[in-house]
């Protein structure tokens, strides 16, 4: 841990020194992209403008025919009406204001989490006995053992995810070192653990290596290879290793893990992916300690 931390610290210090170089590279890429977009807009405007001008039949004599009389001279439209100004793109302030409401609600909900954790821990000695007193006789024993099973399951789930993150970090670090990317010991673990984020794991895992490759590669081929390697590592890990490593630690068979991930993701989206394994394992822990539900526990178990 000491040597790994020392390596990450040294590469982080180098990264801080190289920030101006990355900023210059990103600025160059942005200028090239803007230049290409402007040239495309001009080309499209050049193609569309003649068609619009030719769609209205011009009168070479500068006159118009009246329905009730002879030719009359036409009145040219005002110049302000002839010239169409292109609408300005929305400013950053307008964009932030439009999305401020959703951001406010997200931050508001996130602010409750520390207080929720605090009260759950501080009132644990009161809530747990009070909850057990809701049951009587053998049911109270089943409820107590179910709570212990859920607690051990949560610990196993956290440890399993951490082990999977270490495996992803190692595979990513080796891959980035082979590609000769700068700071592999820094971007490898970062990309590996970001890959565990449900739904957006692949884009988040791609961001560190692609940014690190800006000062190394100038052709698109290496970027495409990096994207393919990171996506392959993510797919293999989440579809093959995740059910085996995490599923076995929470005593769920791989088939149940795969079905649970699909079911809860359809039901709750990204939150369902995060809570799929704990919820299913919690249901199994309850089934294992309730006599009438033991057959369902054996069905979910390994």
C-alpha positions as CSV (number, residue, x, y, z in Angstrom):
1,X,0.0,0.0,0.0
2,X,2.9,2.4,0.8
3,X,4.7,1.9,-2.5
4,X,1.4,2.0,-4.5
5,X,0.5,5.3,-2.7
6,X,4.0,6.6,-3.4
7,X,3.7,5.8,-7.1
8,X,0.3,7.4,-7.3
9,X,1.6,10.5,-5.5
10,X,4.6,10.9,-7.8
11,X,2.5,10.5,-10.9
12,X,0.0,13.0,-9.6
13,X,2.7,15.5,-9.0
14,X,3.9,15.1,-12.6
15,X,0.4,15.5,-13.8
16,X,0.0,18.8,-12.0
17,X,3.2,20.0,-13.7
18,X,1.9,18.9,-17.1
19,X,-1.5,20.5,-16.8
20,X,-0.5,23.5,-19.0
21,X,0.5,21.1,-21.8
22,X,-2.8,19.3,-21.6
23,X,-4.7,22.6,-21.6
24,X,-2.8,23.7,-24.7
25,X,-3.6,20.4,-26.4
26,X,-7.3,20.6,-25.6
27,X,-7.4,24.2,-26.8
28,X,-5.9,23.1,-30.2
29,X,-8.4,20.3,-30.6
30,X,-11.2,22.7,-29.7
31,X,-10.1,25.2,-32.3
32,X,-9.8,22.5,-35.0
33,X,-13.3,21.2,-34.1
34,X,-14.8,24.7,-34.2
35,X,-13.1,25.4,-37.6
36,X,-14.5,22.2,-39.0
37,X,-18.0,23.0,-37.7
38,X,-17.9,26.5,-39.2
39,X,-16.7,25.2,-42.6
40,X,-19.5,22.6,-42.6
41,X,-22.1,25.3,-41.7
42,X,-20.8,27.5,-44.6
43,X,-20.9,24.6,-47.0
44,X,-24.5,23.7,-46.0
45,X,-25.5,27.4,-46.3
46,X,-24.0,27.6,-49.7
47,X,-25.9,24.6,-50.9
48,X,-29.3,25.6,-49.4
49,X,-29.2,29.4,-50.2
50,X,-29.3,29.0,-54.0
51,X,-32.2,26.6,-53.8
52,X,-34.2,29.0,-51.7
53,X,-33.4,31.9,-54.0
54,X,-34.4,29.8,-57.1
55,X,-37.6,28.5,-55.5
56,X,-39.3,32.0,-55.8
57,X,-39.7,32.9,-59.5
58,X,-38.2,36.3,-59.9
59,X,-39.8,38.9,-62.2
60,X,-37.0,40.4,-64.4
61,X,-39.2,43.4,-65.2
62,X,-39.5,44.3,-61.6
63,X,-43.3,44.3,-61.9
64,X,-46.2,42.2,-60.6
65,X,-49.4,41.3,-62.4
66,X,-52.6,42.4,-60.6
67,X,-55.7,40.3,-60.7
68,X,-57.9,43.2,-61.7
69,X,-55.7,45.4,-63.9
70,X,-52.6,45.8,-65.9
71,X,-49.0,45.5,-64.7
72,X,-48.1,47.5,-61.7
73,X,-44.6,48.1,-60.3
74,X,-43.8,45.9,-57.4
75,X,-42.7,47.4,-54.1
76,X,-39.5,45.8,-52.9
77,X,-39.5,44.4,-49.4
78,X,-37.7,46.2,-46.7
79,X,-34.1,45.3,-46.4
80,X,-34.5,44.3,-42.7
81,X,-37.1,41.7,-43.7
82,X,-34.9,40.3,-46.5
83,X,-31.9,39.7,-44.3
84,X,-32.4,36.9,-41.8
85,X,-30.1,36.8,-38.9
86,X,-29.0,33.5,-37.5
87,X,-30.2,33.0,-33.9
88,X,-27.5,33.2,-31.3
89,X,-26.7,30.0,-29.5
90,X,-27.8,29.9,-25.8
91,X,-25.3,31.3,-23.4
92,X,-23.8,29.3,-20.6
93,X,-25.7,31.2,-18.0
94,X,-29.0,30.3,-19.7
95,X,-28.0,26.7,-19.9
96,X,-27.1,26.6,-16.2
97,X,-30.3,28.3,-15.2
98,X,-32.3,25.8,-17.3
99,X,-30.7,22.9,-15.5
100,X,-30.4,24.5,-12.1
101,X,-33.7,23.1,-10.9
102,X,-32.8,19.4,-11.4
103,X,-29.4,20.0,-9.9
104,X,-30.9,21.7,-6.8
105,X,-33.2,18.7,-6.2
106,X,-30.3,16.3,-6.6
107,X,-28.1,18.2,-4.1
108,X,-31.0,18.5,-1.7
109,X,-31.7,14.8,-1.7
110,X,-27.9,14.1,-1.3
111,X,-27.7,16.4,1.7
112,X,-30.1,14.1,3.6
113,X,-27.7,11.1,3.3
114,X,-25.2,12.1,6.1
115,X,-28.0,12.9,8.5
116,X,-29.7,9.6,7.6
117,X,-26.5,7.6,8.3
118,X,-25.9,9.5,11.5
119,X,-29.4,8.8,13.0
120,X,-29.3,5.2,11.8
121,X,-26.0,4.7,13.7
122,X,-26.9,6.7,16.8
123,X,-30.4,5.1,17.2
124,X,-29.4,1.6,16.3
125,X,-29.6,0.3,19.9
126,X,-33.1,1.7,20.1
127,X,-34.5,0.8,16.7
128,X,-33.3,-2.8,16.6
129,X,-34.9,-4.0,19.9
130,X,-38.0,-2.0,19.1
131,X,-38.2,-3.7,15.7
132,X,-37.7,-7.1,17.2
133,X,-40.6,-6.5,19.7
134,X,-42.9,-6.3,16.7
135,X,-42.6,-10.1,16.6
136,X,-43.5,-12.7,19.2
137,X,-42.2,-16.1,20.0
138,X,-40.2,-18.0,17.2
139,X,-40.9,-15.1,14.8
140,X,-38.7,-12.8,16.9
141,X,-35.8,-15.3,16.7
142,X,-36.3,-15.5,12.9
143,X,-36.3,-11.7,12.6
144,X,-33.1,-11.4,14.7
145,X,-31.3,-14.0,12.6
146,X,-32.5,-12.4,9.4
147,X,-31.1,-9.0,10.5
148,X,-27.7,-10.6,11.2
149,X,-27.8,-12.3,7.8
150,X,-28.5,-9.0,6.1
151,X,-25.7,-7.3,7.9
152,X,-23.2,-10.0,6.9
153,X,-24.5,-9.9,3.4
154,X,-23.9,-6.2,3.1
155,X,-20.3,-6.5,4.4
156,X,-19.7,-9.3,1.9
157,X,-21.2,-7.2,-0.9
158,X,-18.9,-4.2,-0.1
159,X,-15.8,-6.5,0.1
160,X,-16.7,-8.2,-3.2
161,X,-17.1,-4.9,-5.0
162,X,-13.8,-3.7,-3.6
163,X,-12.0,-6.9,-4.8
164,X,-13.6,-6.5,-8.2
165,X,-12.4,-2.8,-8.3
166,X,-8.9,-3.9,-7.5
167,X,-9.0,-6.5,-10.3
168,X,-10.3,-3.8,-12.7
169,X,-7.6,-1.4,-11.6
170,X,-4.9,-3.9,-12.2
171,X,-6.1,-4.9,-15.6
172,X,-6.5,-1.2,-16.6
173,X,-3.1,-0.3,-15.3
174,X,-1.4,-3.0,-17.3
175,X,-3.3,-2.1,-20.4
176,X,-2.5,1.5,-20.2
177,X,1.2,0.7,-19.5
178,X,1.2,-1.4,-22.7
179,X,-0.2,1.5,-24.6
180,X,2.5,3.7,-23.2
181,X,0.1,6.2,-21.7
182,X,1.4,8.6,-19.2
183,X,0.6,8.1,-15.5
184,X,-0.7,4.5,-15.8
185,X,-0.6,4.0,-12.0
186,X,-2.8,7.0,-11.6
187,X,-5.4,6.6,-14.4
188,X,-5.5,2.8,-14.1
189,X,-7.1,2.6,-10.6
190,X,-9.2,5.6,-11.4
191,X,-10.6,4.0,-14.6
192,X,-11.0,0.6,-12.9
193,X,-13.1,1.8,-10.0
194,X,-15.1,4.2,-12.2
195,X,-16.0,1.2,-14.3
196,X,-18.1,-0.1,-11.4
197,X,-20.6,2.8,-11.6
198,X,-23.8,1.4,-13.0
199,X,-25.1,2.6,-16.4
200,X,-22.4,5.2,-17.0
201,X,-19.4,3.0,-16.0
202,X,-17.9,2.8,-19.5
203,X,-18.0,6.5,-20.3
204,X,-16.5,7.3,-16.9
205,X,-13.8,4.7,-17.3
206,X,-12.9,6.0,-20.7
207,X,-12.4,9.6,-19.6
208,X,-9.0,9.2,-17.8
209,X,-7.2,7.2,-20.5
210,X,-8.5,9.3,-23.4
211,X,-7.4,12.5,-21.6
212,X,-4.0,11.1,-20.9
213,X,-3.6,10.1,-24.5
214,X,-4.0,13.6,-25.8
215,X,-0.3,14.4,-25.6
216,X,0.8,11.0,-26.9
217,X,-1.3,10.2,-30.0
218,X,-2.5,12.4,-32.8
219,X,-4.2,9.8,-35.0
220,X,-7.7,8.4,-34.2
221,X,-6.6,4.7,-34.4
222,X,-5.0,4.5,-30.9
223,X,-8.1,6.2,-29.4
224,X,-10.3,3.6,-31.0
225,X,-8.2,0.8,-29.6
226,X,-8.2,2.3,-26.1
227,X,-12.0,2.6,-26.3
228,X,-12.3,-1.1,-27.4
229,X,-10.0,-2.4,-24.7
230,X,-11.7,-0.5,-21.9
231,X,-15.2,-1.5,-23.1
232,X,-14.1,-5.2,-23.4
233,X,-12.6,-5.2,-19.9
234,X,-15.8,-3.6,-18.5
235,X,-18.1,-6.1,-20.3
236,X,-16.2,-9.2,-19.3
237,X,-15.9,-8.0,-15.7
238,X,-19.5,-7.0,-15.2
239,X,-21.0,-10.0,-17.1
240,X,-18.7,-12.8,-16.1
241,X,-16.7,-11.9,-13.0
242,X,-19.2,-9.7,-11.2
243,X,-21.8,-12.6,-10.8
244,X,-19.1,-15.0,-9.7
245,X,-17.1,-12.8,-7.3
246,X,-19.9,-10.7,-5.8
247,X,-22.6,-13.3,-6.2
248,X,-20.6,-16.0,-4.4
249,X,-19.8,-13.8,-1.5
250,X,-23.5,-13.0,-0.9
251,X,-24.4,-16.6,-1.6
252,X,-26.4,-16.0,-4.8
253,X,-25.9,-18.1,-7.9
254,X,-24.7,-16.3,-11.0
255,X,-28.1,-16.9,-12.9
256,X,-30.0,-15.1,-10.1
257,X,-27.5,-12.3,-10.1
258,X,-27.9,-11.7,-13.8
259,X,-31.7,-11.9,-13.6
260,X,-31.7,-9.5,-10.6
261,X,-29.6,-7.0,-12.4
262,X,-31.9,-7.0,-15.4
263,X,-35.1,-6.9,-13.2
264,X,-34.1,-4.1,-10.9
265,X,-32.6,-2.0,-13.6
266,X,-35.8,-2.2,-15.6
267,X,-37.8,-1.3,-12.5
268,X,-35.6,1.5,-11.1
269,X,-33.0,2.3,-13.7
270,X,-29.5,3.2,-12.4
271,X,-30.6,3.0,-8.8
272,X,-31.9,-0.5,-9.5
273,X,-28.5,-1.6,-10.8
274,X,-26.8,-0.3,-7.6
275,X,-29.3,-1.9,-5.3
276,X,-30.0,-5.1,-7.3
277,X,-27.6,-7.4,-5.5
278,X,-28.1,-6.1,-1.9
279,X,-31.9,-6.2,-2.3
280,X,-31.9,-9.8,-3.7
281,X,-29.4,-11.0,-1.1
282,X,-31.5,-9.4,1.6
283,X,-34.6,-11.2,0.4
284,X,-32.6,-14.4,0.4
285,X,-31.4,-13.8,4.0
286,X,-35.0,-13.4,5.1
287,X,-36.1,-16.5,3.2
288,X,-33.3,-18.5,4.8
289,X,-34.5,-17.8,8.3
290,X,-38.3,-18.1,7.8
291,X,-39.4,-21.7,7.7
292,X,-42.2,-21.2,5.2
293,X,-39.9,-19.4,2.8
294,X,-36.8,-21.6,3.0
295,X,-37.5,-23.2,-0.4
296,X,-37.3,-19.8,-2.0
297,X,-33.9,-19.2,-0.3
298,X,-32.6,-22.4,-1.7
299,X,-33.7,-21.4,-5.2
300,X,-31.8,-18.1,-4.9
301,X,-28.7,-19.5,-3.2
302,X,-25.6,-21.1,-4.6
